[in-house]
Amino acid sequence: MKVIDTIQKIEKDLSYDELVDLMANHNRQVDLILTGKKSDEDGHVWDAENWTCVDGKRFIRSYFCEGRASSDYSGYNKYDMKGCFLPEEAKEVRLG
């Protein structure tokens, strides 16, 4: 998928596994700009996600809505991410 690398200032073609590897092993951050707003059962609404990795095993998703950061976040291991980390559905994927 098309990924904008904001550090190297280039566009890359990366797979899901390559993005996870960059987060886990190379201390990179992945920002997903969603195609529309999402909400959960608690009423939280967001239109962008920020994914980072803590120690190569634990991943954190932070939420943003209309450019404002939410105080909410979620934690995952690499196996749990399959249903939640969906860069192929994003309008734009940025690598920081």
N, C-alpha and C positions, 0 to 999 in steps of 0.2 A: 504494500500500500504506500501511497505518497505521504512522506513525512518531511516536515520543514525543520531542519536543524538550526536552531536559533543561535548556537554558539559558533558553528563552522560557517554559518550563512550560506548553506546549500540545501538543495532538495534531495532527499534520498528515497529509495524504494526499499522498504524494510518489511519483514514478516512479523507476525504476532510474537513468535519465539525470539526474534532478534530484539524486539522492543523490551521484552521481559528480561533478556540477558543484559541489555544496556542498563536497565534499572538496577538489577541485582548485582552485577559484577563491575560496572563502570560508573556508578554513582550519578546516573543521568535521571532526569525527570521527564515524564511524558504528560503533556497537557492535551486533553480531548475537548474540542469545541463541538458540542452536540448540535444536531439538526433542529432541535426544539427543546422545550422545557420538559423535564422529567419530575416525577414526584414519587414519594414512598407512602407507606401506610401511616406514617406519623405526620404527614402533611408537609414535609420538607420539599422545597422546589429548587431545582438547579438546572443550569444550561451549560455548565462546563465542569470538568473534573481535572484534578491534578493528581498524578500517581507518582509515588516515590517508594524507595525501598530502604528499610532501616538497617538490616544486617545481612543482606543477601538471601534472606528467607521470609521476612515479614514485610508486607507491602501496605502502604497507607493511601487511601483515596480521600482527598479533600474536595469540598463542593464549593461552587461559585454560582451566583445568579446575577445576571446583568452587571457583571464586573465586580461584584462585591463578594468577599470571602465569607463563608459561613463558619461558625464555630464548630460545626459537626464534622466528623470524619469517620471512616470505617477502616478496620484492619483485616488483612487477608494473608493466607499463605499462598504459595504459587498454584496450588491445586484448586483453591477456592476462587481464584481469579477468573477461571474459564467462563463462569456465568456472569461476571461483573465487569471485567476489563474488556471492553468491546471497541477497540480502535477502528475496526472495519466498518462500524456503524456511525462513526463521527463525521461531521462535516469537514473538520480540519484536525490534523494530528501534528503537534509540535514537540520537538525534542529539545530539552534545555539542559 
